[in-house]
Amino acid sequence: MPRVSIVIRTKDRLLFLVRSLLSVQQQSFLDWEIIIVNDGGDAAALDQLLEQVPDVVRDRTGVIHHATSKGRWAAANAGVRAARGDLVVIHDDDDSWHEAFLATMVSALDSQPSSVGGVVCHSQYIDEVVIDGSVTQKGIRPFNAWLQNVTLFRMAARNFIPPISFLYRARMHEELGWYREELPVLGDWDFYMRLLSRFDIQLVPRVLANYHLRPADAGERFGNSVAAGIQSHTAVEAGILNALLRQDLSEGRIGLGTIANLAYDLRELRERASTTAINLDGLIRMARGRTQV
């Protein structure tokens, strides 16, 4: 039985899928399996691609074909349900790892008590565009370099863990349930909050995961859900927060819904205060410049 099950969700993005498979192949840790969930994409094209990959990858890769798209979190659940490893990671088809990701993260999680449900590493943005069927990298910048630990309150304010950076125990789904399939986005954020309400997540302070980002005008096929669907994220955030708070109200308690809504509002207040301070500083500089003239 493999130690780590790597779930890759994809749909007609063979250009990225090749990169994600190479990302796994280059790992120094070798005890893994790949479960590709083809969520309504061209099955024949994907199968043909897999015939061309090295045996070391193909022989340890299984494919689940959905005849029609069931959504990103239904695809994630299909992969997780098929997983044989006791550790799981969601490796989206357009992201990538440092070659030491699995070795470092598995060792880190193995050193933790059972109260730790998973481990997360630092990530970096890789800005890129797709031009004429090829990927062009535009730049690299930090994503969550500020992160020193993972708390439920901080997670309730904002999702700062991309799936590519998070290795967790498969039994978390037995304890917490599956990803919520009705959510178009942010199923990971919802799952992280549920996990942190009962277990811990430990930080591995190394940049081992690459969160590839493409602009909104890249279109639905190549654009990231974050970059191409800000309004969708905002609406789903509100839905998750409202549902959690309603559950608290119906049970007459202060629980995750209360904490999440407070944390979210405090984050917005801090961001607005920061924006106001920056604007004031700019006005002061402008006024001083005019005075000196």
Summary of the structure (lengths in Angstrom):
residues: 293
radius of gyration: 20.7
end to end distance: 74.9
largest distance: 74.9
contacts: 921
relative contact order: 0.13
helix: 47%
strand: 24%
